[in-house]
């Protein structure tokens, strides 16, 4: 029971770290047509992500790998039930990666416009679909006793799922705009800060709507009501959310970005804590839900995996911290690689 619980929260942590790191990449890519007024602006935007975006994908692979190894039944049901949505996410992420590499290969406005569009699609679609997918998990997926999905892709596009999708998009847009404000200078920095402030207002409104809808639509608050101290997670997330506005007003853009990162992590754990011990709840019958206890691997597997994680995750964290520190400076014209 203890190992399953540990791995449940490690699973949630990996998703939170992925959303925190790759979130600003997805946000910047989505904002490319909004903030990229000139070709130089677009090149600067792409280069703020350039040294880091592929490393951020490690956390997505880790989250998927942990799901496969620690909770194989959840992996099997998730990747069959949400197959269409997850494949769309995968194709979009591949398209984005290809676009980063191909955009500067030919000196042609048409060529660049094509790959710019691919960057936007490959950034916006995953942000939206991740939100839709997790919101649907929060409210329950229509799976039967055998774990067979009783629905279609459009079943996921319900009001609560769409609110979750919009919330994720707004979280990542603000996160990306703040990263740009911290990494750039001049007019682009001013526009990024202005856009971050405007989108923040929408983010607060949708976050309130999502919290209210979660109370009506899901069972996420049961754990919080049973253990009121858990509400501290929500309060800290709200504090981080308003910290963004405070630091923006002070033009402390890196601090605002860290506040945004904490907001994303807190929002993820709001759902993870509310779900526990469910991982893939059934909306048809709660008894058919997949939990951390009935869908986990053997104790030996979980023990070996925990040893590996304790050894290697700090190494990965140290490397990524080194990489972020190495490229912490602002992007200038001289830094543009194409």
C-alpha contacts under 8 A as a table, 3 or more apart, distances in Angstrom:
res1	aa1	res2	aa2	distance
1	X	4	X	5.26
1	X	5	X	6.25
1	X	293	X	6.68
2	X	5	X	5.16
2	X	6	X	6.18
3	X	6	X	5.02
3	X	7	X	6.14
3	X	299	X	7.30
3	X	302	X	6.64
3	X	303	X	7.41
4	X	7	X	5.20
4	X	8	X	6.06
4	X	292	X	5.63
4	X	293	X	6.02
4	X	296	X	6.67
4	X	302	X	7.64
5	X	8	X	4.98
5	X	9	X	6.48
5	X	277	X	7.56
5	X	292	X	6.61
5	X	293	X	7.88
6	X	9	X	5.46
6	X	10	X	6.20
7	X	10	X	4.81
7	X	11	X	5.86
7	X	70	X	7.16
7	X	302	X	7.69
8	X	11	X	5.09
8	X	12	X	6.40
8	X	276	X	7.90
8	X	277	X	7.76
8	X	292	X	6.10
9	X	12	X	4.89
9	X	13	X	6.00
9	X	272	X	7.50
10	X	13	X	4.86
10	X	14	X	6.18
11	X	14	X	5.35
11	X	15	X	6.58
11	X	63	X	6.21
11	X	66	X	6.54
11	X	67	X	7.07
12	X	15	X	5.26
12	X	16	X	6.18
12	X	268	X	7.40
12	X	269	X	6.82
12	X	272	X	6.04
13	X	16	X	4.93
13	X	17	X	6.10
13	X	269	X	7.67
14	X	17	X	5.14
14	X	18	X	6.14
14	X	59	X	6.14
14	X	60	X	7.55
14	X	62	X	6.87
14	X	63	X	5.30
15	X	18	X	5.06
15	X	19	X	6.19
15	X	59	X	7.19
15	X	60	X	6.93
15	X	63	X	5.84
15	X	268	X	7.63
16	X	19	X	5.21
16	X	20	X	6.09
16	X	264	X	7.03
16	X	265	X	4.96
16	X	268	X	5.62
16	X	269	X	7.27
17	X	20	X	4.96
17	X	21	X	6.08
17	X	59	X	6.71
17	X	265	X	6.90
18	X	21	X	5.28
18	X	22	X	5.74
18	X	23	X	7.38
18	X	56	X	6.69
18	X	57	X	7.21
18	X	58	X	7.96
18	X	59	X	4.91
18	X	60	X	5.69
19	X	22	X	5.53
19	X	23	X	4.92
19	X	264	X	6.87
19	X	265	X	7.54
20	X	23	X	5.34
20	X	24	X	7.33
20	X	261	X	5.28
20	X	262	X	7.85
20	X	264	X	5.95
20	X	265	X	6.43
21	X	24	X	6.46
21	X	25	X	7.66
21	X	56	X	5.69
21	X	261	X	7.91
22	X	25	X	5.15
22	X	26	X	6.31
22	X	53	X	6.58
22	X	56	X	5.35
22	X	57	X	6.86
23	X	26	X	5.18
23	X	27	X	6.09
23	X	127	X	7.75
23	X	171	X	7.87
23	X	172	X	4.93
23	X	175	X	6.62
23	X	176	X	7.00
24	X	27	X	4.85
24	X	28	X	6.02
24	X	172	X	5.65
24	X	173	X	7.12
24	X	174	X	7.92
24	X	175	X	4.89
24	X	176	X	3.83
24	X	177	X	7.60
24	X	179	X	6.63
25	X	28	X	5.21
25	X	29	X	6.14
25	X	49	X	6.13
25	X	53	X	6.36
25	X	123	X	7.52
25	X	176	X	6.21
26	X	29	X	5.19
26	X	30	X	6.16
26	X	122	X	7.98
26	X	123	X	4.44
26	X	124	X	6.51
26	X	126	X	7.76
26	X	127	X	6.65
26	X	172	X	6.41
26	X	173	X	7.52
26	X	176	X	7.10
27	X	30	X	5.15
27	X	31	X	6.23
27	X	123	X	6.93
27	X	124	X	7.47
27	X	169	X	7.45
27	X	172	X	4.59
27	X	173	X	4.07
27	X	174	X	7.01
27	X	175	X	6.41
27	X	176	X	4.29
27	X	177	X	6.96
28	X	31	X	5.04
28	X	32	X	6.23
28	X	45	X	6.94
28	X	173	X	6.78
28	X	176	X	4.62
28	X	177	X	6.40
28	X	180	X	7.49
29	X	32	X	5.27
29	X	46	X	7.78
29	X	119	X	5.69
29	X	120	X	5.20
29	X	122	X	7.78
29	X	123	X	5.28
29	X	124	X	7.35
30	X	33	X	7.52
30	X	119	X	7.45
30	X	120	X	4.74
30	X	121	X	7.38
30	X	123	X	5.48
30	X	124	X	5.22
30	X	173	X	7.15
31	X	34	X	5.09
31	X	35	X	5.96
31	X	36	X	7.67
31	X	120	X	7.44
31	X	173	X	7.06
31	X	176	X	7.97
31	X	177	X	7.76
32	X	35	X	5.61
32	X	36	X	5.16
32	X	42	X	6.59
32	X	45	X	7.35
32	X	116	X	7.54
32	X	120	X	6.70
33	X	36	X	5.39
33	X	37	X	7.33
33	X	120	X	7.84
34	X	37	X	7.26
35	X	41	X	7.47
35	X	42	X	7.88
35	X	188	X	7.08
35	X	191	X	6.82
35	X	192	X	6.87
36	X	39	X	7.05
36	X	40	X	7.96
36	X	41	X	4.94
36	X	42	X	4.74
36	X	45	X	7.47
37	X	41	X	6.20
37	X	42	X	7.38
38	X	41	X	5.10
38	X	42	X	6.43
39	X	42	X	5.13
39	X	43	X	6.22
40	X	43	X	5.06
40	X	44	X	6.16
40	X	333	X	7.95
41	X	44	X	5.12
41	X	45	X	6.20
41	X	188	X	6.90
42	X	45	X	5.02
42	X	46	X	6.20
43	X	46	X	5.19
43	X	47	X	6.06
43	X	336	X	6.79
43	X	338	X	7.15
44	X	47	X	5.03
44	X	48	X	6.21
44	X	184	X	7.81
44	X	331	X	6.59
44	X	332	X	7.44
44	X	333	X	7.61
44	X	336	X	6.65
45	X	48	X	5.33
45	X	49	X	7.03
45	X	180	X	7.04
46	X	49	X	5.49
46	X	50	X	6.05
46	X	100	X	7.43
47	X	50	X	4.59
47	X	51	X	7.44
47	X	331	X	7.34
47	X	336	X	6.59
47	X	337	X	7.53
48	X	51	X	7.52
48	X	180	X	7.13
48	X	183	X	6.73
48	X	331	X	6.53
49	X	52	X	5.59
49	X	53	X	5.45
50	X	53	X	6.08
51	X	54	X	7.58
51	X	327	X	7.45
52	X	55	X	5.38
52	X	56	X	6.33
52	X	323	X	7.53
52	X	324	X	7.43
53	X	56	X	5.16
53	X	57	X	6.83
54	X	57	X	5.32
54	X	58	X	7.43
55	X	58	X	5.58
55	X	320	X	7.58
56	X	59	X	6.07
56	X	60	X	7.65
57	X	60	X	5.19
57	X	61	X	6.49
58	X	61	X	5.15
58	X	62	X	6.07
59	X	62	X	4.83
59	X	63	X	6.04
60	X	63	X	5.13
60	X	64	X	6.21
61	X	64	X	5.13
61	X	65	X	5.90
62	X	65	X	4.92
62	X	66	X	5.99
63	X	66	X	5.23
63	X	67	X	6.24
64	X	67	X	5.11
64	X	68	X	6.26
65	X	68	X	5.04
65	X	69	X	6.09
66	X	69	X	5.14
66	X	70	X	5.44
66	X	71	X	7.25
67	X	70	X	5.59
67	X	71	X	5.06
67	X	72	X	6.38
67	X	74	X	6.89
67	X	75	X	5.56
68	X	71	X	5.74
68	X	72	X	4.73
68	X	74	X	7.71
68	X	75	X	5.21
68	X	76	X	7.84
69	X	72	X	5.79
69	X	297	X	7.00
69	X	301	X	7.99
70	X	296	X	5.58
70	X	297	X	5.22
70	X	301	X	7.43
70	X	302	X	6.27
70	X	305	X	8.00
71	X	74	X	5.42
71	X	75	X	6.37
71	X	292	X	7.29
71	X	295	X	5.42
71	X	296	X	4.26
71	X	297	X	5.79
72	X	75	X	4.94
72	X	76	X	6.12
72	X	295	X	6.72
72	X	296	X	6.58
72	X	297	X	6.71
73	X	76	X	5.08
73	X	77	X	6.16
73	X	290	X	7.67
73	X	295	X	5.16
73	X	296	X	7.20
74	X	77	X	5.25
74	X	78	X	5.72
74	X	279	X	7.22
74	X	280	X	6.71
74	X	290	X	6.54
74	X	295	X	6.21
75	X	78	X	5.13
75	X	79	X	5.92
76	X	79	X	5.51
76	X	80	X	6.28
77	X	80	X	5.20
77	X	81	X	5.77
77	X	147	X	5.87
77	X	148	X	7.14
77	X	149	X	7.87
78	X	81	X	5.17
78	X	82	X	5.59
78	X	83	X	7.38
78	X	280	X	7.65
79	X	82	X	5.42
79	X	83	X	4.96
79	X	86	X	7.24
80	X	83	X	4.90
80	X	148	X	7.90
80	X	149	X	7.44
81	X	143	X	7.82
81	X	148	X	7.08
81	X	149	X	4.99
82	X	85	X	5.43
82	X	86	X	5.95
82	X	133	X	7.52
82	X	153	X	7.58
83	X	86	X	5.23
83	X	87	X	5.95
84	X	87	X	5.24
84	X	88	X	6.17
84	X	153	X	6.41
85	X	88	X	5.16
85	X	89	X	6.31
85	X	129	X	6.56
85	X	133	X	7.47
85	X	153	X	6.90
86	X	89	X	4.98
86	X	90	X	6.15
86	X	129	X	7.96
87	X	90	X	4.90
87	X	91	X	6.05
88	X	91	X	5.18
88	X	92	X	6.04
88	X	125	X	7.88
88	X	126	X	7.76
89	X	92	X	5.11
89	X	93	X	6.17
89	X	125	X	6.73
89	X	126	X	4.91
89	X	129	X	6.82
89	X	130	X	7.75
90	X	93	X	5.22
90	X	94	X	6.23
91	X	94	X	5.10
91	X	95	X	6.07
91	X	122	X	7.90
92	X	95	X	4.99
92	X	96	X	6.17
92	X	121	X	6.79
92	X	122	X	4.18
92	X	123	X	7.17
92	X	125	X	6.63
92	X	126	X	6.62
93	X	96	X	5.07
93	X	97	X	6.29
93	X	122	X	5.40
93	X	123	X	7.17
93	X	126	X	7.16
94	X	97	X	5.16
94	X	98	X	6.22
94	X	122	X	7.55
95	X	98	X	5.19
95	X	99	X	6.07
95	X	118	X	6.29
95	X	119	X	7.25
95	X	122	X	5.72
96	X	99	X	5.02
96	X	100	X	6.32
96	X	118	X	6.08
96	X	119	X	4.82
96	X	120	X	7.83
96	X	121	X	7.63
96	X	122	X	4.59
96	X	123	X	6.72
97	X	100	X	5.28
97	X	101	X	6.63
98	X	101	X	5.26
98	X	102	X	6.06
99	X	102	X	5.11
99	X	103	X	5.56
99	X	115	X	5.07
99	X	116	X	7.20
99	X	118	X	6.12
99	X	119	X	5.92
100	X	103	X	5.74
100	X	115	X	7.73
100	X	119	X	7.25
101	X	104	X	7.11
101	X	105	X	7.65
102	X	105	X	5.31
102	X	106	X	7.91
102	X	115	X	7.18
103	X	106	X	7.28
103	X	111	X	7.14
103	X	112	X	5.38
103	X	115	X	5.47
103	X	116	X	7.25
104	X	107	X	7.01
104	X	112	X	7.10
104	X	338	X	5.88
106	X	111	X	6.73
106	X	112	X	7.81
107	X	111	X	7.58
107	X	112	X	7.97
108	X	111	X	5.18
108	X	112	X	6.36
109	X	112	X	5.19
109	X	113	X	6.10
110	X	113	X	5.07
110	X	114	X	6.25
111	X	114	X	5.27
111	X	115	X	6.59
112	X	115	X	5.24
112	X	116	X	5.89
113	X	116	X	4.94
113	X	117	X	6.16
114	X	117	X	5.30
114	X	118	X	6.50
115	X	118	X	4.78
115	X	119	X	6.17
116	X	119	X	5.04
116	X	120	X	6.34
117	X	120	X	5.12
117	X	121	X	6.20
118	X	121	X	5.10
118	X	122	X	5.74
119	X	122	X	5.02
119	X	123	X	5.99
120	X	123	X	5.20
120	X	124	X	5.91
121	X	124	X	5.31
121	X	125	X	5.73
122	X	125	X	5.89
122	X	126	X	6.79
123	X	126	X	5.94
123	X	127	X	6.56
124	X	127	X	5.28
124	X	128	X	6.25
124	X	169	X	7.13
125	X	128	X	5.25
125	X	129	X	5.98
126	X	129	X	5.05
126	X	130	X	5.74
127	X	130	X	5.49
127	X	131	X	6.44
127	X	165	X	7.13
127	X	168	X	5.94
127	X	169	X	5.24
127	X	172	X	7.20
128	X	131	X	5.32
128	X	132	X	6.27
128	X	165	X	4.42
128	X	166	X	6.28
128	X	168	X	6.31
128	X	169	X	5.60
129	X	132	X	4.90
129	X	133	X	5.94
129	X	165	X	6.15
130	X	133	X	5.11
130	X	134	X	6.14
130	X	165	X	6.80
130	X	168	X	7.43
131	X	134	X	5.36
131	X	135	X	5.97
131	X	161	X	7.21
131	X	162	X	7.70
131	X	164	X	4.83
131	X	165	X	3.81
131	X	166	X	7.12
131	X	167	X	7.01
131	X	168	X	5.14
131	X	169	X	7.60
132	X	135	X	5.25
132	X	136	X	6.19
132	X	156	X	6.96
132	X	157	X	7.15
132	X	161	X	4.51
132	X	162	X	5.68
132	X	163	X	7.62
132	X	164	X	5.42
132	X	165	X	4.43
133	X	136	X	5.25
133	X	137	X	6.32
133	X	156	X	7.27
133	X	161	X	7.03
133	X	165	X	7.89
134	X	137	X	4.89
134	X	138	X	6.17
134	X	161	X	7.83
134	X	164	X	7.46
135	X	138	X	5.01
135	X	139	X	6.46
135	X	160	X	6.70
135	X	161	X	4.97
135	X	164	X	5.21
135	X	165	X	7.51
136	X	139	X	5.21
136	X	140	X	5.81
136	X	141	X	6.23
136	X	156	X	6.44
136	X	160	X	7.39
136	X	161	X	5.38
137	X	140	X	4.96
137	X	141	X	5.93
137	X	279	X	7.75
137	X	280	X	6.06
137	X	281	X	6.73
138	X	218	X	6.46
138	X	219	X	7.90
138	X	220	X	7.03
138	X	271	X	6.69
138	X	275	X	6.66
138	X	281	X	7.66
139	X	214	X	7.72
139	X	217	X	6.32
139	X	218	X	4.61
139	X	219	X	7.14
139	X	281	X	7.65
139	X	283	X	7.25
140	X	218	X	7.69
140	X	280	X	6.91
140	X	281	X	4.78
140	X	282	X	5.05
140	X	283	X	4.53
141	X	149	X	7.61
141	X	280	X	7.05
141	X	281	X	6.18
141	X	282	X	5.04
141	X	283	X	5.26
141	X	284	X	7.79
142	X	149	X	5.89
142	X	150	X	5.42
142	X	151	X	6.75
142	X	282	X	5.52
142	X	283	X	5.00
142	X	284	X	5.50
143	X	146	X	7.62
143	X	147	X	5.18
143	X	148	X	5.19
143	X	149	X	4.42
143	X	150	X	5.69
143	X	282	X	5.43
143	X	283	X	7.10
143	X	284	X	6.61
143	X	288	X	7.49
144	X	147	X	5.18
144	X	148	X	5.46
144	X	149	X	6.69
144	X	150	X	7.06
144	X	282	X	7.28
144	X	284	X	6.76
144	X	285	X	7.59
144	X	288	X	6.47
145	X	148	X	7.40
145	X	288	X	5.11
146	X	288	X	7.94
147	X	288	X	7.57
151	X	154	X	7.83
151	X	155	X	5.67
152	X	155	X	5.17
152	X	156	X	7.27
153	X	156	X	5.60
153	X	157	X	7.17
154	X	157	X	5.03
154	X	158	X	7.60
155	X	158	X	6.34
156	X	161	X	6.30
157	X	161	X	5.78
157	X	162	X	5.93
158	X	161	X	5.22
158	X	162	X	6.10
159	X	162	X	5.18
159	X	163	X	6.22
160	X	163	X	5.12
160	X	164	X	6.31
160	X	210	X	7.68
160	X	213	X	6.83
160	X	214	X	7.90
160	X	217	X	7.52
161	X	164	X	5.11
161	X	165	X	6.25
162	X	165	X	4.84
162	X	166	X	6.13
163	X	166	X	5.14
163	X	167	X	6.11
163	X	206	X	7.28
163	X	209	X	7.87
163	X	210	X	6.37
164	X	167	X	5.05
164	X	168	X	6.26
164	X	210	X	6.77
165	X	168	X	5.26
165	X	169	X	6.30
166	X	169	X	5.07
166	X	170	X	6.22
166	X	206	X	7.62
167	X	170	X	5.18
167	X	171	X	6.09
167	X	203	X	6.59
167	X	206	X	6.03
167	X	207	X	6.46
167	X	210	X	7.68
168	X	171	X	5.05
168	X	172	X	6.17
169	X	172	X	5.27
169	X	173	X	6.04
170	X	173	X	4.97
170	X	174	X	6.17
170	X	199	X	6.76
170	X	200	X	7.62
170	X	202	X	7.41
170	X	203	X	5.51
171	X	174	X	5.48
171	X	175	X	6.14
171	X	203	X	6.57
171	X	260	X	7.77
171	X	264	X	6.93
172	X	175	X	4.81
172	X	176	X	5.92
173	X	176	X	5.14
173	X	177	X	6.07
173	X	196	X	7.46
173	X	199	X	7.40
174	X	177	X	5.11
174	X	178	X	6.08
174	X	195	X	7.88
174	X	196	X	4.97
174	X	197	X	7.86
174	X	199	X	6.30
174	X	200	X	6.34
174	X	260	X	7.54
175	X	178	X	5.30
175	X	179	X	6.31
175	X	196	X	7.90
175	X	257	X	6.28
175	X	260	X	5.87
175	X	261	X	7.20
176	X	179	X	5.07
176	X	180	X	6.28
177	X	180	X	5.09
177	X	181	X	6.18
177	X	192	X	5.05
177	X	193	X	6.56
177	X	195	X	6.84
177	X	196	X	5.33
178	X	181	X	4.93
178	X	182	X	6.14
178	X	192	X	6.78
178	X	193	X	6.43
178	X	196	X	6.28
178	X	253	X	6.20
178	X	254	X	7.47
178	X	256	X	6.80
178	X	257	X	5.42
179	X	182	X	5.10
179	X	183	X	6.06
179	X	253	X	7.57
179	X	254	X	7.31
179	X	257	X	6.20
180	X	183	X	5.06
180	X	184	X	5.74
180	X	188	X	7.99
180	X	189	X	6.50
180	X	192	X	6.18
181	X	184	X	5.63
181	X	185	X	7.26
181	X	188	X	7.58
181	X	189	X	4.50
181	X	190	X	7.03
181	X	192	X	5.35
181	X	193	X	5.53
181	X	253	X	6.15
182	X	189	X	7.45
182	X	253	X	4.95
182	X	254	X	5.47
182	X	257	X	7.85
182	X	330	X	7.31
183	X	189	X	7.85
183	X	328	X	7.63
183	X	329	X	6.65
183	X	330	X	4.33
183	X	331	X	5.91
184	X	188	X	6.74
184	X	189	X	5.28
184	X	330	X	5.28
184	X	331	X	5.55
184	X	332	X	7.23
185	X	188	X	6.29
185	X	189	X	4.80
185	X	190	X	7.58
185	X	330	X	7.36
185	X	331	X	7.94
185	X	332	X	7.94
186	X	189	X	5.46
186	X	190	X	6.47
187	X	190	X	5.02
187	X	191	X	6.12
188	X	191	X	5.15
188	X	192	X	6.06
189	X	192	X	5.10
189	X	193	X	6.17
190	X	193	X	5.22
190	X	194	X	6.14
191	X	194	X	5.04
191	X	195	X	6.05
192	X	195	X	5.16
192	X	196	X	6.05
193	X	196	X	5.07
193	X	197	X	6.30
193	X	248	X	7.21
194	X	197	X	5.24
194	X	198	X	6.39
195	X	198	X	5.11
195	X	199	X	6.05
196	X	199	X	5.28
196	X	200	X	5.91
197	X	200	X	5.08
197	X	201	X	6.81
197	X	245	X	7.01
197	X	248	X	7.33
198	X	201	X	5.60
198	X	202	X	7.15
199	X	202	X	5.18
199	X	203	X	6.13
200	X	203	X	4.80
200	X	204	X	6.23
200	X	245	X	7.66
201	X	204	X	5.31
201	X	205	X	6.47
202	X	205	X	5.11
202	X	206	X	6.14
203	X	206	X	5.26
203	X	207	X	5.94
204	X	207	X	5.05
204	X	208	X	6.24
204	X	241	X	7.85
205	X	208	X	5.31
205	X	209	X	6.35
206	X	209	X	4.90
206	X	210	X	5.99
207	X	210	X	4.99
207	X	211	X	6.17
208	X	211	X	5.20
208	X	212	X	6.22
209	X	212	X	5.15
209	X	213	X	5.98
210	X	213	X	4.99
210	X	214	X	5.93
211	X	214	X	5.08
211	X	215	X	6.45
212	X	215	X	5.24
212	X	216	X	6.59
213	X	216	X	5.11
213	X	217	X	5.73
213	X	218	X	7.79
214	X	217	X	5.14
214	X	218	X	5.07
214	X	219	X	7.49
214	X	220	X	6.82
214	X	221	X	7.98
215	X	218	X	5.93
215	X	219	X	7.02
215	X	220	X	7.15
215	X	221	X	6.58
218	X	221	X	7.81
219	X	222	X	5.77
219	X	274	X	7.37
219	X	275	X	7.82
220	X	223	X	6.80
220	X	224	X	7.72
220	X	271	X	6.79
220	X	273	X	7.80
220	X	274	X	4.06
220	X	275	X	5.86
221	X	224	X	5.04
221	X	225	X	6.05
221	X	274	X	5.90
222	X	225	X	5.24
222	X	226	X	6.13
222	X	274	X	6.94
223	X	226	X	5.03
223	X	227	X	6.10
223	X	230	X	7.87
223	X	273	X	7.23
223	X	274	X	5.68
223	X	276	X	7.75
224	X	227	X	5.10
224	X	228	X	5.24
224	X	229	X	7.40
224	X	230	X	5.42
224	X	231	X	6.03
224	X	274	X	6.95
225	X	228	X	5.35
227	X	230	X	5.94
228	X	231	X	5.60
229	X	232	X	5.83
230	X	233	X	5.77
230	X	234	X	7.66
231	X	234	X	5.22
231	X	235	X	6.30
232	X	235	X	4.93
232	X	236	X	5.94
233	X	236	X	5.23
233	X	237	X	6.17
233	X	266	X	6.50
233	X	269	X	7.69
233	X	270	X	6.74
234	X	237	X	5.05
234	X	238	X	6.18
234	X	266	X	7.02
234	X	267	X	7.70
234	X	270	X	6.47
235	X	238	X	5.07
235	X	239	X	6.11
236	X	239	X	4.94
236	X	240	X	6.14
236	X	266	X	7.38
237	X	240	X	5.06
237	X	241	X	6.14
237	X	262	X	6.84
237	X	263	X	5.07
237	X	266	X	4.99
237	X	267	X	6.61
238	X	241	X	4.92
238	X	242	X	6.33
238	X	263	X	7.28
239	X	242	X	5.29
239	X	243	X	5.96
240	X	243	X	4.73
240	X	244	X	6.50
240	X	259	X	5.03
240	X	260	X	6.75
240	X	262	X	6.16
240	X	263	X	5.42
241	X	244	X	5.48
241	X	245	X	7.41
241	X	259	X	6.65
241	X	260	X	6.49
241	X	263	X	5.57
242	X	245	X	5.30
242	X	246	X	6.50
243	X	246	X	4.94
243	X	247	X	6.09
243	X	256	X	6.84
243	X	259	X	5.96
244	X	247	X	5.39
244	X	248	X	6.01
244	X	255	X	7.77
244	X	256	X	4.58
244	X	257	X	7.20
244	X	259	X	5.49
244	X	260	X	6.14
245	X	248	X	5.03
245	X	249	X	6.22
245	X	256	X	7.39
246	X	249	X	5.29
246	X	250	X	6.54
246	X	256	X	7.76
247	X	250	X	4.94
247	X	251	X	6.04
247	X	252	X	5.09
247	X	253	X	6.60
247	X	255	X	6.23
247	X	256	X	5.00
248	X	251	X	4.83
248	X	252	X	6.00
248	X	253	X	6.14
248	X	256	X	5.99
249	X	252	X	7.69
252	X	255	X	5.50
252	X	256	X	6.24
253	X	256	X	4.90
253	X	257	X	6.11
254	X	257	X	4.93
254	X	258	X	6.26
255	X	258	X	5.08
255	X	259	X	6.18
256	X	259	X	5.00
256	X	260	X	6.19
257	X	260	X	4.93
257	X	261	X	6.16
258	X	261	X	4.85
258	X	262	X	6.24
259	X	262	X	5.11
259	X	263	X	6.18
260	X	263	X	4.89
260	X	264	X	6.31
261	X	264	X	5.21
261	X	265	X	6.29
262	X	265	X	5.04
262	X	266	X	5.88
263	X	266	X	5.08
263	X	267	X	5.97
264	X	267	X	5.08
264	X	268	X	6.20
265	X	268	X	5.18
265	X	269	X	6.26
266	X	269	X	5.11
266	X	270	X	5.98
267	X	270	X	5.02
267	X	271	X	6.81
268	X	271	X	5.51
268	X	272	X	6.32
269	X	272	X	4.64
269	X	273	X	5.70
270	X	273	X	5.57
270	X	274	X	6.21
271	X	274	X	5.03
271	X	275	X	6.04
272	X	275	X	5.15
272	X	276	X	6.35
273	X	276	X	5.45
275	X	278	X	5.16
275	X	279	X	6.53
276	X	279	X	6.95
276	X	291	X	7.77
276	X	292	X	7.75
277	X	291	X	5.39
277	X	292	X	5.51
277	X	293	X	7.36
278	X	281	X	5.76
278	X	289	X	6.81
278	X	290	X	6.06
278	X	291	X	4.11
278	X	292	X	6.26
279	X	289	X	7.76
279	X	290	X	5.80
279	X	291	X	5.00
279	X	292	X	6.29
280	X	289	X	5.87
280	X	290	X	4.99
280	X	291	X	6.63
281	X	286	X	6.57
281	X	288	X	7.45
281	X	289	X	4.23
281	X	290	X	5.94
281	X	291	X	7.52
282	X	285	X	5.63
282	X	286	X	5.49
282	X	287	X	7.69
282	X	288	X	5.80
282	X	289	X	4.66
282	X	290	X	7.63
283	X	286	X	6.63
284	X	288	X	7.81
285	X	288	X	5.57
285	X	289	X	7.29
286	X	289	X	5.36
290	X	294	X	6.34
290	X	295	X	5.85
291	X	294	X	5.42
291	X	295	X	5.78
291	X	296	X	7.95
292	X	295	X	5.77
292	X	296	X	5.86
293	X	296	X	5.84
297	X	301	X	6.20
297	X	302	X	6.53
298	X	301	X	5.26
298	X	302	X	6.33
299	X	302	X	5.14
299	X	303	X	6.04
300	X	303	X	5.07
300	X	304	X	6.20
301	X	304	X	5.27
301	X	305	X	6.10
302	X	305	X	5.09
302	X	306	X	6.06
303	X	306	X	5.11
303	X	307	X	6.41
304	X	307	X	5.23
304	X	308	X	6.37
305	X	308	X	5.06
305	X	309	X	6.12
306	X	309	X	5.03
306	X	310	X	6.11
307	X	310	X	5.20
307	X	311	X	6.38
308	X	311	X	5.26
308	X	312	X	6.02
309	X	312	X	5.30
309	X	313	X	5.29
310	X	313	X	6.11
310	X	314	X	7.03
311	X	314	X	6.58
311	X	315	X	7.31
312	X	315	X	5.10
312	X	316	X	6.37
313	X	316	X	5.03
313	X	317	X	6.09
314	X	317	X	4.95
314	X	318	X	5.96
315	X	318	X	5.08
315	X	319	X	6.18
316	X	319	X	5.11
316	X	320	X	6.13
317	X	320	X	5.15
317	X	321	X	6.01
318	X	321	X	5.11
318	X	322	X	6.13
319	X	322	X	5.05
319	X	323	X	6.21
320	X	323	X	4.94
320	X	324	X	6.15
321	X	324	X	5.19
321	X	325	X	6.09
322	X	325	X	5.08
322	X	326	X	6.01
323	X	326	X	5.01
323	X	327	X	6.35
324	X	327	X	5.34
324	X	328	X	5.82
325	X	328	X	5.00
326	X	329	X	7.90
331	X	335	X	6.04
331	X	336	X	7.64
332	X	335	X	5.31
332	X	336	X	7.00
333	X	336	X	5.56
